[in-house]
Amino acid sequence: MRCISLLGAAAILTTVLQAGCEKPGSPPVRDTAAAATTGAPDMERRISEYTTVPLITDTSSLTAREMQMIPLLIDAAKAMDPIYWKQTYGSRDSLLSGVSDAGVRRFVDINYGPYDRLDNNVAFVPEVGPRPPGANLYP
């Protein structure tokens, strides 16, 4: 029987999702200072580049035991979320405590940090500076 660890599965899923979200060609590069001082209309536009997608599937072919596993996998994903935050930026709470604008807070949550993943990880929260190589995973 072959088995993949949950963290291994999460890494694979993250890689697949990132590859599927990348736009073809080189991503546009904006001036860092201009990106860090974006206003509300720009933040609304940037947030509108994302959408919520319902994850639905036909579970009728799953066994009773497999159905029991689904909540456990969801719990495991919830446990991995703060770990991912720590790896990609650091403390989510300390970052959000310094951000008062609701749009910027939402964009921080979407990007798991203050760096715009669709714009070469340019900082959109001025106080954080540029994203360090390796983020917080490989300091």
N, CA, C and O of each residue as an XYZ file, in Angstrom:
556
protein
N       0.845     -1.172      0.000
C       0.000      0.000      0.000
C       0.894      1.241      0.000
O       1.813      1.349      0.812
N       0.622      2.173     -0.912
C       1.386      3.411     -0.988
C       0.663      4.508     -0.234
O      -0.566      4.584     -0.235
N       1.444      5.352      0.407
C       0.853      6.406      1.225
C       1.660      7.686      1.052
O       2.889      7.650      0.996
N       0.970      8.807      0.968
C       1.622     10.118      0.893
C       1.322     10.835      2.194
O       0.177     10.841      2.645
N       2.319     11.435      2.800
C       2.074     12.184      4.034
C       1.217     13.402      3.725
O       1.195     13.880      2.591
N       0.512     13.903      4.731
C      -0.338     15.078      4.523
C       0.484     16.282      4.120
O       0.061     17.057      3.263
N       1.661     16.458      4.726
C       2.494     17.597      4.346
C       3.002     17.432      2.919
O       3.104     18.413      2.183
N       3.322     16.198      2.520
C       3.735     15.946      1.146
C       2.605     16.233      0.181
O       2.818     16.821     -0.879
N       1.400     15.816      0.548
C       0.230     16.079     -0.293
C      -0.034     17.572     -0.383
O      -0.395     18.078     -1.446
N       0.144     18.282      0.733
C      -0.062     19.739      0.736
C       0.960     20.418     -0.164
O       0.627     21.361     -0.882
N       2.199     19.945     -0.131
C       3.234     20.529     -0.986
C       2.915     20.300     -2.453
O       3.084     21.199     -3.278
N       2.452     19.095     -2.781
C       2.087     18.790     -4.161
C       0.915     19.657     -4.594
O       0.925     20.223     -5.687
N      -0.100     19.760     -3.733
C      -1.278     20.567     -4.047
C      -0.901     22.030     -4.232
O      -1.397     22.684     -5.149
N      -0.037     22.548     -3.379
C       0.406     23.940     -3.492
C       1.124     24.166     -4.812
O       0.895     25.174     -5.480
N       1.994     23.231     -5.195
C       2.722     23.355     -6.454
C       1.767     23.353     -7.632
O       1.908     24.159     -8.551
N       0.796     22.454     -7.610
C      -0.180     22.362     -8.698
C      -1.008     23.641     -8.775
O      -1.236     24.174     -9.860
N      -1.457     24.132     -7.617
C      -2.263     25.349     -7.606
C      -1.473     26.554     -8.082
O      -1.999     27.384     -8.824
N      -0.212     26.664     -7.665
C       0.602     27.783     -8.106
C       0.839     27.715     -9.608
O       0.763     28.734    -10.295
N       1.124     26.531    -10.118
C       1.350     26.395    -11.545
C       0.086     26.717    -12.327
O       0.155     27.316    -13.400
N      -1.065     26.326    -11.797
C      -2.319     26.584    -12.485
C      -2.736     28.039    -12.435
O      -3.532     28.481    -13.263
N      -2.214     28.792    -11.478
C      -2.582     30.197    -11.328
C      -1.629     31.139    -12.035
O      -1.921     32.328    -12.168
N      -0.492     30.630    -12.491
C       0.465     31.508    -13.145
C      -0.036     31.893    -14.515
O      -0.630     31.083    -15.227
N       0.209     33.132    -14.877
C      -0.151     33.625    -16.191
C       0.986     33.297    -17.142
O       2.147     33.296    -16.734
N       0.672     33.013    -18.424
C       1.742     32.705    -19.359
C       2.656     33.911    -19.564
O       2.216     35.058    -19.476
N       3.923     33.641    -19.836
C       4.874     34.711    -20.080
C       5.392     35.287    -18.780
O       5.059     34.803    -17.698
N       6.188     36.299    -18.886
C       6.743     36.944    -17.695
C       5.702     37.819    -17.038
O       4.999     38.566    -17.719
N       5.592     37.737    -15.712
C       4.629     38.591    -15.027
C       5.073     40.044    -15.102
O       6.270     40.326    -15.143
N       4.114     40.973    -15.121
C       4.488     42.375    -15.193
C       5.177     42.801    -13.896
O       4.855     42.308    -12.815
N       6.100     43.698    -14.022
C       6.819     44.207    -12.866
C       6.427     45.660    -12.677
O       6.557     46.474    -13.592
N       5.945     45.981    -11.476
C       5.584     47.359    -11.165
C       6.651     47.953    -10.278
O       7.430     47.235     -9.652
N       6.678     49.248    -10.231
C       7.577     49.951     -9.337
C       7.210     49.595     -7.898
O       6.052     49.737     -7.506
N       8.175     49.139     -7.112
C       7.918     48.710     -5.743
C       7.318     49.825     -4.901
O       6.370     49.588     -4.152
N       7.848     51.027     -5.010
C       7.332     52.133     -4.207
C       5.888     52.436     -4.566
O       5.068     52.688     -3.684
N       5.571     52.413     -5.855
C       4.195     52.676     -6.267
C       3.271     51.560     -5.802
O       2.147     51.826     -5.375
N       3.730     50.317     -5.879
C       2.900     49.196     -5.456
C       2.649     49.238     -3.958
O       1.574     48.854     -3.496
N       3.623     49.698     -3.202
C       3.487     49.716     -1.751
C       2.548     50.816     -1.264
O       2.083     50.771     -0.125
N       2.268     51.796     -2.107
C       1.410     52.904     -1.693
C       0.104     52.919     -2.467
O      -0.446     53.986     -2.739
N      -0.390     51.754     -2.820
C      -1.608     51.674     -3.606
C      -2.793     52.213     -2.834
O      -2.852     52.112     -1.609
N      -3.739     52.787     -3.565
C      -4.948     53.311     -2.951
C      -6.059     52.292     -2.982
O      -5.885     51.181     -3.483
N      -7.212     52.673     -2.442
C      -8.360     51.771     -2.351
C      -8.824     51.269     -3.715
O      -9.086     50.073     -3.848
N      -8.939     52.131     -4.749
C      -9.394     51.605     -6.046
C      -8.451     50.541     -6.607
O      -8.898     49.539     -7.164
N      -7.144     50.765     -6.458
C      -6.192     49.772     -6.951
C      -6.310     48.475     -6.168
O      -6.223     47.394     -6.751
N      -6.506     48.561     -4.861
C      -6.635     47.364     -4.034
C      -7.893     46.599     -4.423
O      -7.875     45.369     -4.480
N      -8.975     47.304     -4.689
C     -10.210     46.646     -5.136
C      -9.975     45.923     -6.456
O     -10.456     44.805     -6.646
N      -9.242     46.552     -7.368
C      -8.943     45.920     -8.657
C      -8.101     44.667     -8.447
O      -8.346     43.634     -9.069
N      -7.110     44.765     -7.569
C      -6.225     43.630     -7.324
C      -6.991     42.472     -6.688
O      -6.783     41.313     -7.049
N      -7.862     42.780     -5.755
C      -8.675     41.734     -5.123
C      -9.606     41.104     -6.153
O      -9.873     39.904     -6.094
N     -10.101     41.904     -7.095
C     -11.035     41.380     -8.101
C     -10.374     40.392     -9.056
O     -11.065     39.696     -9.801
N      -9.039     40.321     -9.044
C      -8.330     39.351     -9.882
C      -8.470     37.925     -9.338
O      -8.105     36.958    -10.005
N      -8.997     37.811     -8.135
C      -9.196     36.514     -7.488
C     -10.693     36.217     -7.418
O     -11.521     37.126     -7.466
N     -11.018     34.965     -7.306
C     -12.423     34.585     -7.147
C     -12.528     33.396     -6.210
O     -11.596     32.603     -6.079
N     -13.659     33.288     -5.572
C     -13.931     32.141     -4.715
C     -14.497     31.031     -5.590
O     -15.397     31.258     -6.399
N     -13.969     29.848     -5.419
C     -14.401     28.708     -6.214
C     -14.935     27.641     -5.272
O     -14.215     27.187     -4.382
N     -16.188     27.233     -5.457
C     -16.704     26.153     -4.601
C     -16.036     24.824     -4.973
O     -15.939     24.472     -6.148
N     -15.588     24.111     -3.970
C     -14.994     22.794     -4.205
C     -16.064     21.746     -3.952
O     -16.370     21.402     -2.810
N     -16.616     21.258     -5.030
C     -17.668     20.248     -4.934
C     -17.242     19.023     -5.734
O     -16.503     19.127     -6.713
N     -17.708     17.894     -5.311
C     -17.400     16.658     -6.020
C     -18.472     15.621     -5.708
O     -19.194     15.722     -4.715
N     -18.554     14.654     -6.553
C     -19.488     13.550     -6.359
C     -18.823     12.541     -5.418
O     -17.850     11.887     -5.795
N     -19.335     12.417     -4.224
C     -18.755     11.507     -3.237
C     -19.475     10.162     -3.199
O     -19.205      9.338     -2.326
N     -20.380      9.940     -4.133
C     -21.169      8.701     -4.100
C     -20.322      7.450     -4.289
O     -20.733      6.363     -3.883
N     -19.147      7.585     -4.898
C     -18.306      6.404     -5.113
C     -17.368      6.125     -3.934
O     -16.644      5.130     -3.939
N     -17.379      6.996     -2.932
C     -16.516      6.782     -1.774
C     -17.128      5.768     -0.814
O     -18.347      5.689     -0.657
N     -16.258      5.002     -0.181
C     -16.720      4.049      0.825
C     -17.052      4.804      2.103
O     -16.715      5.981      2.236
N     -17.705      4.141      3.034
C     -18.032      4.764      4.318
C     -16.752      5.182      5.046
O     -16.708      6.241      5.672
N     -15.730      4.361      4.964
C     -14.444      4.680      5.601
C     -13.800      5.911      4.950
O     -13.255      6.768      5.646
N     -13.862      5.998      3.631
C     -13.316      7.165      2.935
C     -14.097      8.432      3.296
O     -13.507      9.506      3.414
N     -15.393      8.318      3.468
C     -16.210      9.464      3.866
C     -15.821      9.934      5.269
O     -15.857     11.131      5.555
N     -15.450      8.999      6.142
C     -15.012      9.363      7.488
C     -13.678     10.112      7.466
O     -13.366     10.875      8.380
N     -12.899      9.882      6.408
C     -11.593     10.533      6.298
C     -11.704     12.005      5.904
O     -10.818     12.792      6.238
N     -12.753     12.387      5.214
C     -12.870     13.759      4.698
C     -12.771     14.801      5.814
O     -11.986     15.741      5.685
N     -13.530     14.675      6.901
C     -13.375     15.680      7.975
C     -11.965     15.691      8.573
O     -11.480     16.740      8.996
N     -11.310     14.533      8.609
C      -9.948     14.470      9.135
C      -8.982     15.220      8.214
O      -8.077     15.908      8.686
N      -9.177     15.085      6.908
C      -8.335     15.808      5.957
C      -8.569     17.313      6.055
O      -7.628     18.097      5.932
N      -9.808     17.714      6.274
C     -10.120     19.133      6.455
C      -9.455     19.658      7.722
O      -8.897     20.755      7.720
N      -9.509     18.886      8.799
C      -8.834     19.277     10.039
C      -7.323     19.399      9.829
O      -6.691     20.318     10.349
N      -6.754     18.471      9.068
C      -5.312     18.519      8.789
C      -4.967     19.775      7.986
O      -3.951     20.419      8.246
N      -5.809     20.121      7.017
C      -5.574     21.334      6.230
C      -5.657     22.572      7.112
O      -4.867     23.502      6.948
N      -6.603     22.592      8.044
C      -6.721     23.726      8.975
C      -5.484     23.831      9.857
O      -5.048     24.934     10.187
N      -4.917     22.692     10.239
C      -3.705     22.692     11.064
C      -2.495     23.164     10.256
O      -1.576     23.761     10.817
N      -2.486     22.905      8.954
C      -1.365     23.312      8.106
C      -1.399     24.795      7.769
O      -0.363     25.366      7.429
N      -2.550     25.427      7.854
C      -2.689     26.830      7.478
C      -1.745     27.744      8.271
O      -1.026     28.528      7.653
N      -1.713     27.681      9.607
C      -0.773     28.553     10.330
C       0.690     28.204     10.060
O       1.556     29.077     10.123
N       0.968     26.944      9.764
C       2.339     26.544      9.425
C       2.742     27.206      8.114
O       3.858     27.710      7.985
N       1.832     27.204      7.141
C       2.113     27.829      5.852
C       2.337     29.331      6.023
O       3.241     29.896      5.408
N       1.514     29.982      6.860
C       1.697     31.403      7.156
C       3.105     31.643      7.689
O       3.802     32.546      7.227
N       3.515     30.846      8.645
C       4.833     31.017      9.266
C       5.941     30.843      8.227
O       6.932     31.572      8.257
N       5.785     29.894      7.316
C       6.798     29.646      6.300
C       6.853     30.762      5.260
O       7.937     31.124      4.803
N       5.708     31.307      4.883
C       5.688     32.295      3.817
C       5.939     33.716      4.289
O       6.414     34.549      3.517
N       5.624     34.007      5.559
C       5.857     35.361      6.047
C       6.371     35.389      7.485
O       7.442     35.933      7.757
N       5.630     34.822      8.371
C       5.917     34.919      9.802
C       4.596     35.013     10.538
O       3.676     34.241     10.266
N       4.492     35.938     11.455
C       3.296     36.062     12.276
C       2.178     36.803     11.552
O       2.295     37.995     11.270
N       1.114     36.101     11.258
C      -0.056     36.694     10.608
C      -0.662     37.774     11.501
O      -1.001     38.860     11.029
N      -0.794     37.471     12.789
C      -1.435     38.402     13.714
C      -0.666     39.709     13.842
O      -1.271     40.781     13.857
N       0.656     39.638     13.935
C       1.432     40.875     14.072
C       1.358     41.695     12.789
O       1.329     42.925     12.848
N       1.326     41.047     11.645
C       1.186     41.776     10.377
C      -0.167     42.468     10.311
O      -0.244     43.662     10.022
N      -1.238     41.720     10.580
C      -2.581     42.290     10.473
C      -2.850     43.358     11.532
O      -3.687     44.234     11.313
N      -2.169     43.307     12.659
C      -2.388     44.328     13.688
C      -1.928     45.707     13.222
O      -2.387     46.722     13.746
N      -1.028     45.750     12.242
C      -0.544     47.017     11.717
C      -1.256     47.480     10.469
O      -0.881     48.495      9.883
N      -2.294     46.741     10.046
C      -3.017     47.082      8.818
C      -4.456     47.426      9.183
O      -5.191     46.590      9.709
N      -4.849     48.665      8.899
C      -6.205     49.095      9.263
C      -7.181     49.034      8.093
O      -8.384     48.877      8.306
N      -6.688     49.155      6.863
C      -7.554     49.155      5.690
C      -8.110     47.754      5.431
O      -7.349     46.791      5.333
N      -9.432     47.642      5.320
C     -10.085     46.335      5.141
C      -9.658     45.660      3.838
O      -9.476     44.443      3.801
N      -9.499     46.439      2.774
C      -9.078     45.871      1.492
C      -7.677     45.300      1.559
O      -7.416     44.218      1.034
N      -6.782     46.017      2.197
C      -5.404     45.538      2.340
C      -5.377     44.292      3.219
O      -4.641     43.346      2.938
N      -6.185     44.292      4.292
C      -6.265     43.105      5.162
C      -6.731     41.886      4.366
O      -6.188     40.793      4.527
N      -7.730     42.072      3.511
C      -8.236     40.974      2.683
C      -7.148     40.483      1.732
O      -6.976     39.280      1.540
N      -6.417     41.428      1.137
C      -5.363     41.063      0.191
C      -4.215     40.352      0.901
O      -3.592     39.460      0.326
N      -3.931     40.735      2.138
C      -2.928     40.042      2.949
C      -3.370     38.593      3.154
O      -2.565     37.672      3.011
N      -4.632     38.391      3.484
C      -5.139     37.025      3.684
C      -5.072     36.207      2.401
O      -4.692     35.036      2.425
N      -5.436     36.814      1.294
C      -5.403     36.101      0.006
C      -3.983     35.650     -0.321
O      -3.774     34.524     -0.773
N      -3.016     36.523     -0.092
C      -1.630     36.251     -0.478
C      -0.787     35.611      0.623
O       0.408     35.382      0.435
N      -1.401     35.321      1.767
C      -0.663     34.751      2.900
C       0.557     35.608      3.224
O       1.655     35.093      3.433
N       0.348     36.905      3.262
C       1.423     37.818      3.599
C       1.301     39.115      2.831
O       0.328     39.324      2.106
N       2.287     39.991      2.986
C       2.240     41.325      2.401
C       2.834     41.421      1.000
O       3.120     42.520      0.525
N       3.021     40.290      0.336
C       3.646     40.274     -0.985
C       2.653     39.770     -2.024
O       2.034     38.721     -1.843
N       2.505     40.516     -3.109
C       1.562     40.182     -4.175
C       2.124     39.038     -5.015
O       3.064     39.228     -5.786
N       1.549     37.865     -4.864
C       2.051     36.672     -5.557
C       1.871     36.736     -7.071
O       2.591     36.061     -7.806
N       0.921     37.537     -7.544
C       0.721     37.663     -8.991
C       1.569     38.785     -9.579
O       1.520     39.029    -10.784
N       2.340     39.465     -8.748
C       3.178     40.575     -9.213
C       4.591     40.438     -8.656
O       5.108     41.349     -8.009
N       5.200     39.302     -8.915
C       6.596     39.049     -8.524
C       6.874     39.285     -7.046
O       7.970     39.711     -6.680
N       5.890     39.013     -6.194
C       6.050     39.163     -4.744
C       6.456     40.575     -4.318
O       7.228     40.754     -3.376
N       5.926     41.569     -5.027
C       6.156     42.962     -4.650
C       5.353     43.251     -3.388
O       4.188     42.869     -3.288
N       5.977     43.927     -2.426
C       5.302     44.264     -1.170
C       4.208     45.293     -1.432
O       4.437     46.293     -2.112
N       3.019     45.044     -0.890
C       1.942     46.031     -0.982
C       1.652     46.645      0.381
O       0.768     47.493      0.502
N       2.383     46.229      1.401
C       2.355     46.861      2.723
C       3.720     47.520      2.875
O       4.725     46.824      3.024
N       3.776     48.857      2.840
C       5.058     49.558      2.767
C       6.039     49.226      3.891
O       7.245     49.185      3.647
N       5.567     48.992      5.092
C       6.450     48.809      6.238
C       7.272     47.520      6.210
O       8.247     47.408      6.952
N       6.908     46.550      5.378
C       7.574     45.249      5.444
C       8.826     45.155      4.592
O       9.668     44.289      4.829
N       8.963     46.015      3.621
C      10.119     45.947      2.736
C      10.003     44.809      1.744
O       8.980     44.125      1.703
N      11.042     44.595      0.940
C      10.983     43.546     -0.081
C      10.970     42.149      0.537
O      11.448     41.941      1.652
N      10.418     41.208     -0.203
C      10.350     39.813      0.257
C      11.758     39.231      0.276
O      12.466     39.298     -0.728
N      12.173     38.660      1.412
C      13.510     38.073      1.464
C      13.575     36.787      0.640
O      12.583     36.065      0.538
N      14.736     36.499      0.054
C      14.872     35.236     -0.695
C      14.558     34.054      0.219
O      15.066     33.982      1.338
N      13.740     33.146     -0.244
C      13.378     31.984      0.562
C      12.300     32.262      1.574
O      11.914     31.374      2.334
N      11.803     33.498      1.597
C      10.756     33.910      2.532
C      11.174     33.538      3.949
O      12.310     33.791      4.350
N      10.268     32.945      4.699
C      10.582     32.533      6.058
C      10.846     31.035      6.124
O      11.111     30.486      7.193
N      10.770     30.377      4.960
C      10.987     28.941      4.920
C      12.487     28.625      4.922
O      12.944     27.722      5.624
N      13.237     29.383      4.127
C      14.678     29.192      4.041
C      15.374     30.508      4.358
O      15.900     31.162      3.457
N      15.384     30.906      5.632
C      15.975     32.209      5.977
C      17.497     32.219      5.771
O      18.146     33.236      6.014
